[in-house]
Amino acid sequence: MVETSLEEVRAKFIRTYAAVPAKLREEIIALVDDKPYNWNAAFIEVKGKTKAGDAILRHAEALGLVKDAELR
């Protein structure tokens, strides 16, 4: 298995987030330090490149939430 850099996962997460319907963005996708993060909160952390954002990225990648999608 090839390890993906955090910056690559960050880019994939942002593309995936853009494709998630607005109603689904309220769904919890990660739990970091006992704090739940929905898509919207996760997006803010990921864009801000925080420690929580990095943990969310690793979690989202492990769950298969980030996809290799080309921009169209």
C-alpha positions, 0 to 999 in steps of 0.5 A, a space after each residue: 500500500 502506497 502512503 499518501 501525503 497529508 497534502 494529497 489527502 487534504 486536496 482529495 478531502 476538499 474535492 470530496 467535501 465539494 461533492 457532498 450534498 449540503 444536508 449530509 454535511 451535518 453528519 459526523 465523520 470523525 471523533 478527535 479527542 472526544 470531540 465530534 466533527 461533521 463535514 462542515 467543522 472538519 472542512 474548517 479544520 482541514 483548510 486551517 491545517 490544524 492538528 485536529 484537521 490532520 487527525 481528521 484527514 487520517 481518519 477520513 482516509 482510513 474510512 475511505 471518505 476521501 476519493 480520487 476524483 478528478 475536477 470536472 
